[in-house]
């Protein structure tokens, strides 16, 4: 049974819950909201340390997202797997832990060298859940032995449920925002492809927009040389001279080549540790960790790949993979369109050259009494001697004949 609440304590609790509701319903951004909540919990519990970890379902880890100062520089840097430390245990089992003394002796306790005050006596860790799923953990810690009353635990559990709703709401908002940004980026890619620009400029704009959307460390386009069976970088937003001049990659011996061979996305958790990744030392030097490589498909044909790298270990979700695949396919369509146009122009140029040479041959045959073969060799010889194309020589002959007629 919980101890009987006095009118004053009940009023304080109601006031606290109203404050929490006010913070959650305010116009504060996500990070400010979490910091305000932790600040309020810290004041209420008179804690020496107070932390809020938010669960990232994509990476399946808890990320330190708000804390009582002076831990602001640790935000986003401290990450825990489910089951790791007391915090990870609480998240994994959806059960709170309350230790009144010698918390650091608990076998589940995890010590962080970056947090010198981590040698606490008392530790209260409460799961933040929504609809039965964990979305975070709130930790309250005291340097000296401290009893956490059932009433306080009950109150913090109520606060945690409110925080859970706010975190889930913010997560849904961020997902909606990311989807909208992805659609905007795809629209921008489509617009870029239709512009009257050189292919190199188009690809450069595409990798820049993609890197920004996916928050990539490096994003690059590599095109396939079918004769050599190699992939070569043709566009990237990377500034590193060493990365820009990375040698071509053989299809059969590379991770990226598998995206071409399998015609399917390839994900590498950590390129620095994967023995099949050829440039591990370069990856370490450039700060590259996780990689997503998708084939650039055009009518069931892979013509290249788009690679994106992150600076931290990252589990690419299906939404990110689908987005990059859509960009890759649009890029492939632009490249093939440009190639077809180039081939068409080349064929048209060849036809015009052949017509001019035929007419020039006719003039030489008539004016110099040459055979068709002799006339052709005459044009060919002038082309070689004057280092001009046969078309240019033929056009000069036609122009000279036109001037004679005038």
C-alpha positions as CSV (number, residue, x, y, z in Angstrom):
1,X,0.0,0.0,0.0
2,X,1.2,3.5,-0.8
3,X,1.6,5.9,2.1
4,X,-1.3,8.3,2.5
5,X,-0.8,11.5,0.6
6,X,-1.1,14.8,2.4
7,X,-3.1,17.6,0.7
8,X,0.0,19.6,0.1
9,X,2.0,16.7,-1.5
10,X,-1.1,15.8,-3.6
11,X,-1.2,19.4,-4.8
12,X,2.5,19.3,-5.6
13,X,2.1,16.2,-7.7
14,X,-0.9,17.6,-9.6
15,X,1.2,20.8,-10.2
16,X,4.1,18.7,-11.5
17,X,1.8,16.7,-13.9
18,X,0.3,20.0,-15.1
19,X,3.8,21.3,-15.7
20,X,4.8,18.2,-17.6
21,X,1.6,18.5,-19.7
22,X,2.4,22.2,-20.4
23,X,5.9,21.3,-21.6
24,X,4.6,18.5,-23.8
25,X,1.9,20.7,-25.3
26,X,4.2,23.7,-25.8
27,X,5.8,24.9,-29.0
28,X,9.3,23.9,-27.8
29,X,11.2,21.8,-30.3
30,X,11.8,18.1,-29.6
31,X,15.2,18.5,-27.9
32,X,14.2,21.5,-25.8
33,X,11.1,19.6,-24.7
34,X,13.1,16.6,-23.5
35,X,15.6,18.9,-21.6
36,X,12.8,20.8,-19.9
37,X,11.2,17.5,-18.8
38,X,14.5,16.2,-17.4
39,X,15.2,19.5,-15.7
40,X,11.8,19.3,-14.0
41,X,12.3,15.7,-12.9
42,X,15.7,16.6,-11.6
43,X,14.3,19.4,-9.4
44,X,11.5,17.2,-8.2
45,X,13.8,14.3,-7.1
46,X,16.7,16.6,-6.0
47,X,18.9,14.2,-8.1
48,X,22.6,14.5,-8.6
49,X,22.2,13.2,-12.1
50,X,19.1,12.8,-14.3
51,X,19.1,11.2,-17.8
52,X,16.7,10.4,-20.5
53,X,17.6,7.8,-23.1
54,X,15.4,7.5,-26.2
55,X,15.2,4.2,-28.0
56,X,16.1,4.1,-31.7
57,X,14.2,1.1,-33.2
58,X,16.1,1.3,-36.5
59,X,19.5,0.9,-34.8
60,X,18.0,-1.0,-31.8
61,X,19.8,1.1,-29.2
62,X,19.2,3.6,-26.5
63,X,20.6,7.1,-27.1
64,X,21.3,9.6,-24.4
65,X,19.0,12.4,-25.5
66,X,18.6,14.7,-22.5
67,X,20.5,15.2,-19.2
68,X,21.0,17.4,-16.3
69,X,24.0,19.6,-16.9
70,X,27.0,19.2,-17.1
71,X,26.4,16.2,-19.4
72,X,25.3,18.2,-22.5
73,X,28.4,17.3,-24.5
74,X,27.5,13.6,-24.1
75,X,24.1,13.9,-25.8
76,X,23.9,11.6,-28.8
77,X,27.3,10.1,-28.1
78,X,26.4,7.6,-25.4
79,X,24.5,4.6,-26.8
80,X,23.4,1.4,-25.2
81,X,22.1,-1.8,-26.7
82,X,19.1,-3.5,-25.2
83,X,20.2,-5.4,-22.1
84,X,23.4,-3.3,-21.7
85,X,23.8,-1.8,-18.2
86,X,20.9,-1.2,-15.9
87,X,19.3,1.1,-18.4
88,X,19.4,-1.5,-21.2
89,X,18.0,-4.1,-18.8
90,X,15.1,-1.9,-17.9
91,X,14.4,-1.2,-21.6
92,X,14.6,-4.9,-22.5
93,X,12.4,-6.1,-19.7
94,X,10.1,-3.1,-19.4
95,X,10.6,-3.2,-15.6
96,X,11.8,-0.4,-13.4
97,X,14.9,-0.8,-11.1
98,X,15.2,1.0,-7.8
99,X,18.5,0.6,-5.9
100,X,18.9,2.7,-2.7
101,X,22.7,2.1,-2.2
102,X,25.8,0.7,-3.8
103,X,24.2,0.8,-7.3
104,X,27.6,0.6,-8.9
105,X,28.0,-2.8,-7.4
106,X,25.0,-4.1,-9.2
107,X,26.2,-6.6,-11.9
108,X,24.0,-4.8,-14.5
109,X,25.7,-1.4,-13.9
110,X,27.7,0.1,-16.7
111,X,30.4,2.6,-16.0
112,X,31.1,5.5,-18.5
113,X,34.5,7.0,-18.3
114,X,33.1,10.1,-19.9
115,X,30.9,10.7,-16.9
116,X,33.1,11.0,-13.8
117,X,30.1,11.3,-11.5
118,X,29.0,7.8,-12.5
119,X,30.0,6.3,-9.2
120,X,26.5,6.7,-7.6
121,X,25.1,5.1,-4.6
122,X,21.4,5.3,-5.5
123,X,19.9,4.6,-8.9
124,X,16.2,4.7,-10.1
125,X,15.6,3.6,-13.7
126,X,12.1,3.7,-15.2
127,X,11.0,2.5,-18.6
128,X,9.2,4.9,-20.9
129,X,6.7,2.9,-22.9
130,X,3.8,3.5,-25.3
131,X,1.3,0.8,-26.2
132,X,3.5,-1.8,-24.7
133,X,6.6,-0.8,-26.7
134,X,9.6,0.8,-25.1
135,X,10.5,4.2,-26.4
136,X,13.0,5.3,-23.7
137,X,14.3,5.2,-20.2
138,X,14.4,7.8,-17.4
139,X,17.3,7.5,-14.9
140,X,17.5,9.4,-11.6
141,X,20.7,9.0,-9.6
142,X,22.1,10.2,-6.2
143,X,25.6,10.2,-4.9
144,X,24.6,9.2,-1.4
145,X,22.3,6.4,-0.3
146,X,18.7,7.4,-1.1
147,X,15.4,5.6,-0.6
148,X,13.0,6.0,-3.5
149,X,9.5,6.0,-2.1
150,X,6.7,4.0,-3.7
151,X,4.8,7.3,-4.2
152,X,7.8,8.9,-6.0
153,X,8.1,5.8,-8.2
154,X,4.4,5.9,-9.0
155,X,4.6,9.6,-9.9
156,X,7.7,9.1,-12.1
157,X,6.0,6.2,-13.8
158,X,3.1,8.5,-14.6
159,X,5.5,11.1,-15.9
160,X,7.2,8.4,-18.0
161,X,3.9,7.5,-19.7
162,X,3.3,11.1,-20.6
163,X,6.9,11.4,-21.9
164,X,6.3,8.2,-23.9
165,X,3.4,9.7,-25.7
166,X,5.4,12.9,-26.5
167,X,8.3,10.9,-27.9
168,X,6.1,8.8,-30.1
169,X,4.3,11.9,-31.4
170,X,7.6,13.6,-32.2
171,X,8.9,10.4,-33.8
172,X,5.8,10.2,-36.1
173,X,6.2,13.9,-36.9
174,X,9.9,13.3,-37.8
175,X,9.0,10.3,-40.0
176,X,6.3,12.4,-41.8
177,X,8.8,15.2,-42.2
178,X,11.4,12.8,-43.6
179,X,8.9,11.4,-46.1
180,X,8.0,14.9,-47.2
181,X,11.6,15.8,-47.6
182,X,12.3,12.6,-49.5
183,X,9.4,13.4,-51.9
184,X,10.7,17.0,-52.3
185,X,14.2,15.6,-53.0
186,X,12.9,13.1,-55.6
187,X,10.9,15.9,-57.3
188,X,14.1,18.1,-57.3
189,X,16.0,15.1,-58.8
190,X,13.4,14.8,-61.5
191,X,13.5,18.5,-62.2
192,X,17.3,18.4,-62.4
193,X,17.3,15.5,-64.9
194,X,15.0,17.5,-67.3
195,X,17.3,20.6,-67.3
196,X,19.5,21.4,-70.2
197,X,22.7,20.7,-68.4
198,X,25.8,18.5,-69.0
199,X,25.4,15.0,-67.5
200,X,28.3,15.7,-65.1
201,X,26.5,18.7,-63.6
202,X,23.3,16.7,-63.3
203,X,25.0,13.8,-61.4
204,X,26.9,16.3,-59.2
205,X,23.6,17.9,-58.2
206,X,22.0,14.5,-57.5
207,X,24.8,13.3,-55.2
208,X,24.7,16.6,-53.3
209,X,20.9,16.5,-52.8
210,X,21.0,12.8,-51.8
211,X,23.8,13.3,-49.3
212,X,21.9,16.1,-47.7
213,X,18.7,14.1,-47.5
214,X,20.3,11.0,-46.0
215,X,22.8,13.0,-43.9
216,X,25.6,11.1,-45.6
217,X,29.3,11.6,-45.0
218,X,30.0,10.7,-48.6
219,X,27.7,10.0,-51.5
220,X,29.0,9.0,-54.9
221,X,27.9,7.7,-58.4
222,X,30.0,5.0,-60.0
223,X,29.4,4.0,-63.6
224,X,30.1,0.5,-65.1
225,X,32.6,0.0,-67.8
226,X,31.2,-3.2,-69.3
227,X,34.3,-4.0,-71.3
228,X,36.7,-3.7,-68.4
229,X,34.1,-5.0,-65.8
230,X,35.0,-2.0,-63.6
231,X,33.2,0.7,-61.7
232,X,34.6,4.2,-61.7
233,X,33.6,7.3,-59.7
234,X,32.0,10.0,-61.9
235,X,30.4,12.2,-59.3
236,X,30.7,12.8,-55.6
237,X,30.3,15.6,-53.1
238,X,33.4,14.4,-51.2
239,X,36.3,16.9,-51.1
240,X,39.0,14.4,-50.3
241,X,41.6,14.2,-53.1
242,X,42.4,10.6,-52.1
243,X,38.7,9.5,-52.3
244,X,38.2,11.3,-55.6
245,X,41.1,9.5,-57.1
246,X,40.2,6.1,-55.8
247,X,41.1,3.5,-58.5
248,X,38.3,1.7,-60.4
249,X,36.7,-1.2,-58.6
250,X,36.5,-4.7,-60.2
251,X,33.0,-6.2,-60.2
252,X,33.8,-9.6,-59.0
253,X,36.1,-8.7,-56.1
254,X,34.2,-5.8,-54.5
255,X,31.2,-5.2,-52.2
256,X,29.9,-2.5,-54.5
257,X,30.2,-4.9,-57.5
258,X,27.7,-7.2,-55.8
259,X,25.0,-4.6,-56.2
260,X,25.6,-4.7,-59.9
261,X,25.8,-8.5,-60.1
262,X,22.8,-9.2,-57.9
263,X,20.9,-6.1,-59.1
264,X,19.9,-5.5,-55.5
265,X,20.9,-3.1,-52.7
266,X,23.9,-4.1,-50.6
267,X,24.4,-2.9,-47.0
268,X,27.6,-3.1,-45.0
269,X,27.4,-2.4,-41.3
270,X,31.0,-1.3,-41.0
271,X,33.3,-1.1,-44.1
272,X,36.3,-0.6,-41.8
273,X,35.9,-4.2,-40.5
274,X,34.5,-6.0,-43.6
275,X,37.2,-8.0,-45.3
276,X,35.4,-7.9,-48.6
277,X,35.6,-4.1,-48.7
278,X,38.8,-3.2,-50.7
279,X,39.6,0.2,-49.3
280,X,39.3,-0.3,-45.5
281,X,42.3,2.0,-44.7
282,X,40.9,4.8,-46.8
283,X,37.6,4.3,-45.1
284,X,39.3,4.7,-41.7
285,X,41.1,7.8,-42.9
286,X,37.9,9.4,-44.3
287,X,35.8,8.4,-41.3
288,X,33.4,6.1,-43.2
289,X,31.5,3.5,-41.4
290,X,28.2,2.1,-42.7
291,X,27.6,1.9,-46.5
292,X,24.5,1.5,-48.7
293,X,25.1,0.6,-52.3
294,X,22.2,0.5,-54.8
295,X,22.3,-0.5,-58.5
296,X,21.3,2.1,-61.1
297,X,18.7,0.2,-63.0
298,X,17.4,1.0,-66.5
299,X,15.1,-1.6,-68.1
300,X,16.5,-4.4,-66.0
301,X,20.1,-3.4,-66.8
302,X,22.5,-2.2,-64.1
303,X,24.6,0.6,-65.5
304,X,26.3,1.7,-62.2
305,X,25.7,2.3,-58.5
306,X,25.0,5.0,-56.0
307,X,26.9,4.6,-52.7
308,X,26.2,6.5,-49.5
309,X,28.3,6.3,-46.4
310,X,27.6,7.4,-42.8
311,X,30.1,8.7,-40.2
312,X,28.6,6.4,-37.5
313,X,27.4,2.9,-37.5
314,X,23.9,3.0,-39.0
315,X,21.2,0.4,-39.8
316,X,19.6,1.6,-43.1
317,X,15.9,1.1,-43.0
318,X,13.7,0.1,-45.9
319,X,12.5,3.7,-46.4
320,X,16.1,4.9,-46.9
321,X,16.9,2.0,-49.2
322,X,13.7,2.7,-51.3
323,X,14.6,6.4,-51.5
324,X,18.1,5.8,-52.7
325,X,16.9,3.2,-55.2
326,X,14.4,5.7,-56.7
327,X,17.2,8.3,-57.1
328,X,19.5,5.7,-58.6
329,X,16.9,4.6,-61.2
330,X,16.1,8.2,-62.1
331,X,19.8,8.8,-62.5
332,X,20.1,5.7,-64.7
333,X,17.3,7.0,-66.9
334,X,19.0,10.4,-67.3
335,X,22.4,8.7,-68.2
336,X,20.8,6.4,-70.8
337,X,18.8,9.2,-72.2
338,X,22.0,11.2,-72.6
339,X,23.8,8.2,-74.2
340,X,21.0,7.6,-76.6
341,X,20.9,11.3,-77.6
342,X,24.7,11.2,-78.1
343,X,24.5,8.1,-80.2
344,X,21.7,9.7,-82.3
345,X,23.7,12.9,-82.7
346,X,26.8,10.8,-83.7
347,X,24.8,8.8,-86.2
348,X,23.4,12.1,-87.6
349,X,26.8,13.6,-87.8
350,X,28.2,10.5,-89.5
351,X,25.3,10.6,-92.1
352,X,26.0,14.3,-92.8
353,X,29.7,13.6,-93.1
354,X,29.1,10.7,-95.6
355,X,26.8,12.9,-97.7
356,X,29.4,15.7,-97.8
357,X,32.2,13.2,-98.7
358,X,30.1,11.7,-101.5
359,X,29.4,15.1,-103.0
360,X,33.1,16.1,-102.7
361,X,34.1,12.9,-104.4
362,X,31.8,13.6,-107.3
363,X,33.4,17.1,-107.7
364,X,36.9,15.6,-107.7
365,X,36.0,12.8,-110.1
366,X,34.5,15.3,-112.6
367,X,37.1,18.1,-112.2
368,X,40.2,15.9,-112.0
369,X,39.1,12.9,-113.9
370,X,39.6,10.6,-110.9
371,X,38.0,7.3,-110.2
372,X,35.8,7.1,-107.1
373,X,38.5,5.3,-105.2
374,X,41.1,7.9,-106.2
375,X,38.8,10.7,-105.2
376,X,38.3,9.1,-101.8
377,X,42.0,8.7,-101.3
378,X,42.6,12.3,-102.2
379,X,40.2,13.5,-99.5
380,X,41.7,11.0,-97.1
381,X,45.2,12.3,-97.9
382,X,44.3,15.9,-97.4
383,X,42.6,15.0,-94.1
384,X,45.8,13.4,-92.8
385,X,48.1,16.1,-94.2
386,X,46.1,19.0,-92.8
387,X,44.9,17.2,-89.6
388,X,41.3,17.9,-90.4
389,X,38.4,15.5,-90.5
390,X,37.3,14.1,-93.8
391,X,34.1,15.9,-93.4
392,X,35.9,19.3,-93.0
393,X,38.0,18.6,-96.1
394,X,34.8,17.6,-98.0
395,X,33.0,20.8,-96.9
396,X,36.1,22.9,-98.0
397,X,35.9,21.3,-101.5
398,X,32.2,22.0,-101.7
399,X,32.7,25.6,-100.6
400,X,35.5,26.1,-103.2
401,X,33.2,24.8,-105.9
402,X,30.4,27.0,-104.8
403,X,32.7,30.1,-104.9
404,X,33.8,29.1,-108.5
405,X,30.2,29.1,-109.6
406,X,29.7,32.6,-108.4
